[in-house]
Amino acid sequence: MQSKAETISAKKKYREPLARIAKRDAMPVLLSWGIRAAAVLLSLIVSAVVIYSITTMNPLKVYGAMFEGAFGSQRKIWITVRDTMSLLCIGIALAPAFKMRFWNIGAEGQVLVGGIATAACMIYLGDVLPTYALFIVMIVSSCLAGALWGAIPALFKSRWGTNETLFTLMMNYVAIQITSYCVALWENPYGSNYVGIINPRTKAGWFPEVFGKQYMLNVIIVLTLAVGMFIYLRSTKHGYEISVVGQSENTARYAGINVGKVFVRTMLISGAVAGLTGFIAVSGSSHTISVNTAGGRGFTAIIVAWMAKFNTLTMMLISLLLIFLEKGANEIASNFGLNDFASQIITGIILFFIIGSEFFINYRIIWRKKIREAV
Amino acid sequence: MSRKLLSVLLALSMVFCMFAFAACSEKKEEGGDKDKANEDIKIGAILLGDENEGYTFAHIDGIQKAAKALNLKEDQIVWRYNVPENENCYDAAMELVDAGCDVIFSNSFGHQTFMQQAATEVPEVTFVAMTGDTAVSSGLDNLCNAFTKVYESRYVSGVVAGMKLAELVKEEKLTDKNYDADGNILIGYVGAYPYAEVVSGYTAFFLGIQSVVENVAMQVQFTNEWFNITKESEAANMLMASGCVIIGQHADSTGAPSAVQAAHEKGTVAYSVGYNIDMQSVAPDVALTSATNNWAVYYEYAISTLQKGEKLPQNWAEGYEKDAVKITELGSVCAEGTAEKVEEVVAAIKAGELHVFDTAKFTVKGEKVDSCVIDLNNNFETTDPEDKEAIWDGYFHESELRSAPSFALDIDGITKLNAD
């Protein structure tokens, strides 16, 4: 490279760019988190300028309201926790798939089919089975439904080399149509096109309160999954295989790993966890099913998985941040008569800075003058 | 390794912080004062959209007018905008309970089931699911439903459209394309969902047109969404392509009128009748009028009733008689004599001389309908003792047995293009 550059510069006057970028060596952990913190701070300052210039309101008050919206009362905290858990759970589902560079864009659909399976159990078996049996059936069927939805694209990829990005994406639309069909089938009241809350009187198939808290079970399940997935990816043979396939399929093949088998196996797990999210959403949170049960979280979770670099524990932080921004945005929309779009601008700015900060953690910029000195 | 450790620590500390916070604020919230003076009534509003969406805007406007009339202060109303029809509605309702609201209104049908859940848990607060239908059948006395008799104003808006049709026929503006094989003039309707609320609305609209021009046939295209500008505009374009001259709507956006305006500019003969808001700003050359509700009438009634310490009726529905419905200002393109005709029809409705669903005015499969039992306990059947006959004295008594519309007969002359 060096010699080529020299020949070019010898032939005609070589113009150096103003800046070059180069990959950094690993940065001390404290420094990298410092950069991230600085990015958040900077984004808040920029947002403050934007808020002030659009609305002439005190940005500190707006930030205060955002905090109020997410953590303002015990109920709000629990709602934030519940939604964080549901986003986190999808992130956990996506982690193994993305780690092996399998582009699973289909979490939305996998959550939905899990939700449908759960709702079907609640409707048809709610009065038939005792609580413990109902829960076992709900968990198993939602996992199976999600696993099936995830494994189909993986099977096709391993057998016929189909494109999993398109395949998983298309599976979402199939799932949405099946959900619409089920909603029409189960609608209550008749003709309303809504399923309504299932078993409102008997509460059959609803998550019970744990330690007196309505959403404690959601937290327990999802945190267990997060730790479990963390260990699975870091410390098991399967996890190692996933990581090798992710780095290079050819290397994996050379090392004797059956890549197709890893695809299918991992997507079974990924889909099953997504299906379980559907179970948590229906049984543990909304108690109904609609095409909005996944609510776009299947896509938001992709951001969570990537920002956390597939580390399911870091995902807790990212999920909380995103849900905090969502709740905060709703609150300021209600309190300040700003509509949703204004608050989404703030969310956008903050995310832009956080994602952007990764650039400065991984790369360094070398300015023109420095290059001369180096030469 | 240390990086891994740090992220674990951060994550865990976050979780602990959250629980610590939850535990702290738990104490703070105990002991609210429930016995406050009636003047200090606090109102919660759960709204599907915000002021940019016509249907919700009409509710916001209604609540604000009622608040002004009753001298309520700004901090006596807590607003929740853009609340979807899912568990967020339940969350919002419970947050409003925490905020000390005595009555909570939700404005969309899909909110009802979540309002009902909240009503079960908090019996001391009144929950009003506007446009809903399960208040009585739920067995909860703190859950109420309210609706206007909007079918009356839809009928009147149909009369306005009928006057325009008559004028177009007289001026020979229609072509063969605008007639079906039986010689009926084609009318289009963009509906949201195929259930009673919408069926009742388009049937009233159709009967209004038919009261002026007899040979009409209507096609209904459903969008399966309350607010979708693109879908509504596509539906309107499809209807106009098959020859429809009037495009009515029961969906909440300006999609259909805008599409009609665009088609008009390219030479198509078509006119629009809107819903909720005056459509003249988006469709100045084609908007005849819009059927709309005057929600302030109900909000003022409901809030003042509660202030007096009385209970709200579980079903409330009023129309022209109490000024709870109206049509918006007539567009400049309306036919001559429309205003006088409208006045005459409204007077007849108010006087009880004109009934929109007069059984002498429509048929089902060629036959007059003399009996129609409606399902009042929401069990899919019409054979229970709670279910009641809605036709007597020669007309269907819409919104009288319960506030939500229940007229769901498929009358002759109306074709549903895309429902089951």
Interface residues (C-beta under 8 A of the other chain):
Chain A: V29 S32 W33 F71 S73 Q74 R75 K76 I77 W78 I79 T80 V81 N188 P189 Y190 G191 S192 N193 Y194 G196 I197 P200 L223 S285 S286 H287 T288 S290 N292 T293 G295 N311 L313 T314 M316 L317 L320 N330 A333 S334 N339 D340
Chain B: S2 R3 K4 L6 S7 V8 L10 A11 M14 V15 M18 F21 A22 S25 E26 E29 D50 E51 N52 W79 R80 Y81 N82 P84 E85 N86 E87 D91 M94 E95 D98 F109 G110 Q112 T113 F114 Q116 Q117 T120 D133 T134 Y193 P194 Y195 A196 N224 D375 N378 F380 A408
